[in-house]
C-alpha cells in the first residue's frame, strides 16, 4: 500500500487525537464474541473510538474520504482492507480470513453511499458464509453535530461521552 500524501496524514493525525479524546461507555451482551461489527455509516467515528487497539480488521471504501478514514483507523490500531460492498463481494471476501482467525471485522451496514439505515447484502453474506455473528452497533451521543449529508454523519465534540450498545443483529 502506498503512503498517503502528507495532507491526508496530517488531517488523520488531528482527527485521531480528537477521537482519542472521546469518552466511550460500551455495553455488550454476555454472548459477545468475535464476529462482524456492523455500524451505520453516520456512526463511523464513534465506532472507531470504541474499538481502537482491538485489532479489528475493517473494510474502508476506495474514495478520497476513505483515504482519510483508512489512515485514521490505522492510527487507532485497525487493519484495513480497501474496497466496498458496492464493488461486489470480492472486497467483502477479504474479511473472511480475519474472521476465521477469530478476530473482529468491521464494516458499514449501509455501505459507502446508502441509503442510510438500509443493511446492504455484504454484511449478511459475510455472517452466513463465515458462521460468525453480526453485531449491530448503536451509538448515543453527548455533545455532537449532525451534518446535512446522505447519512446524517455525526461529529461528536471533543471530550464528549458516547454510549455504545451492541446487539446481535437478526
C-alpha positions in Angstrom: 0.0 0.0 0.0 1.3 3.4 -0.9 1.8 6.0 1.8 -0.9 8.7 1.8 0.0 12.3 1.0 1.2 14.5 3.8 -2.0 16.5 3.8 -4.0 13.3 4.5 -1.6 12.1 7.2 -1.7 15.4 8.9 -5.5 15.6 8.9 -5.6 12.0 10.1 -3.3 12.8 13.0 -5.5 15.6 14.1 -8.7 13.6 13.9 -7.0 10.6 15.7 -6.2 12.9 18.6 -9.9 14.1 18.6 -11.2 10.5 18.5 -8.9 9.5 21.4 -10.5 12.3 23.5 -13.9 10.8 23.3 -15.2 9.0 26.4 -16.8 5.7 25.4 -19.1 3.6 27.5 -19.5 0.2 25.9 -22.5 -2.1 26.7 -22.1 -5.6 25.3 -24.3 -8.8 25.7 -22.9 -11.7 27.6 -22.6 -13.7 24.4 -20.4 -11.0 22.8 -17.6 -12.7 20.8 -15.5 -12.2 17.7 -17.6 -11.6 14.6 -18.8 -8.7 12.4 -19.1 -5.3 13.9 -21.8 -3.7 11.8 -22.1 0.1 12.2 -24.3 2.7 10.5 -22.2 5.0 8.3 -23.2 8.0 10.4 -21.6 6.4 13.5 -18.1 5.6 12.0 -16.2 8.0 14.3 -17.9 6.7 17.4 -17.2 3.1 16.4 -13.6 3.9 15.6 -13.2 5.3 19.1 -15.0 2.4 20.7 -12.8 -0.4 19.2 -9.4 1.3 19.0 -6.5 -1.1 19.7 -8.7 -4.2 19.5 -7.0 -5.3 16.3 -10.3 -5.0 14.3 -9.9 -5.6 10.5 -12.1 -3.2 8.6 -13.4 -2.5 5.1 -12.9 1.1 4.0 -14.0 2.5 0.7 -11.6 3.5 -2.0 -12.7 7.1 -2.1 -10.9 10.3 -1.1 -12.8 10.2 2.2 -11.8 6.6 2.5 -8.1 7.6 2.2 -8.5 9.8 5.3 -10.6 7.3 7.3 -8.3 4.4 6.5 -5.3 6.4 7.8 -7.2 7.4 10.9 -8.2 3.9 11.8 -4.8 2.5 11.1 -3.5 5.1 13.6 -6.0 3.6 16.1 -4.7 0.1 15.7 -7.1 -1.3 13.0 -6.1 -3.4 10.0 -7.6 -2.1 6.8 -8.8 -3.6 3.5 -9.7 -1.1 0.9 -12.9 -1.6 -1.2 -16.6 -1.5 -0.6 -19.8 -3.6 -0.9 -20.8 -1.5 -3.9 -17.9 -3.1 -5.9 -19.2 -6.6 -5.3 -18.4 -9.4 -2.9 -14.7 -9.5 -3.9 -13.8 -6.9 -1.3 -16.0 -8.3 1.4 -14.4 -11.8 0.9 -11.1 -10.3 2.2 -12.7 -10.2 5.6 -13.3 -14.0 5.8 -9.6 -14.7 6.8 -9.6 -12.5 9.9 -13.0 -13.9 10.9 -11.7 -17.4 10.5 -8.7 -16.4 12.7 -11.1 -15.5 15.5 -10.8 -11.7 15.0 -13.4 -9.0 14.8 -14.1 -7.3 11.5 -15.9 -4.0 11.0 -18.0 -2.6 8.1 -20.7 -0.1 7.5 -24.0 -1.8 7.3 -25.4 0.8 4.9 -22.2 0.9 2.8 -20.4 4.0 1.5 -23.4 5.5 -0.3 -26.5 4.4 1.4 -29.4 4.6 1.5 -28.9 5.4 5.2 -30.2 2.8 7.6 -30.7 0.1 5.0 -28.5 -3.0 5.5 -26.6 -4.0 2.4 -26.1 -7.6 1.4 -22.4 -7.8 2.1 -22.6 -8.0 5.9 -25.4 -10.6 5.8 -23.4 -12.7 3.3 -20.3 -12.4 5.4 -22.0 -13.6 8.6 -23.7 -16.5 6.8 -20.6 -17.6 5.0 -18.2 -17.3 8.0 -20.7 -18.7 10.5 -19.9 -15.7 12.8 -22.3 -13.3 14.5 -23.3 -10.0 13.0 -23.3 -7.4 15.8 -25.2 -4.2 15.3 -23.7 -1.1 17.0 -25.9 1.7 18.2 -24.4 5.0 19.4 -26.0 7.6 21.7 -24.1 10.9 21.8 -23.5 13.6 24.3 -22.5 16.9 22.6 -22.4 16.5 18.8 -23.1 18.0 15.4 -25.1 16.2 12.8 -24.1 17.0 9.2 -26.5 17.5 6.4 -25.2 14.5 4.4 -27.0 11.4 3.0 -26.2 9.5 6.2 -26.6 12.4 8.7 -23.0 11.9 9.7 -22.4 12.6 13.4 -19.4 14.6 14.6 -19.1 14.1 18.4 -17.5 17.1 20.0 -14.1 16.5 21.7 -14.3 15.0 25.2 -17.9 14.1 24.9 -19.4 10.9 26.2 -20.7 8.3 23.8 -22.7 5.3 24.9 -22.3 2.3 22.5 -24.6 -0.6 22.8 -24.0 -3.8 20.9 -26.8 -6.2 20.0 -26.9 -9.4 17.9 -28.4 -8.5 14.5 -31.1 -10.7 13.0 
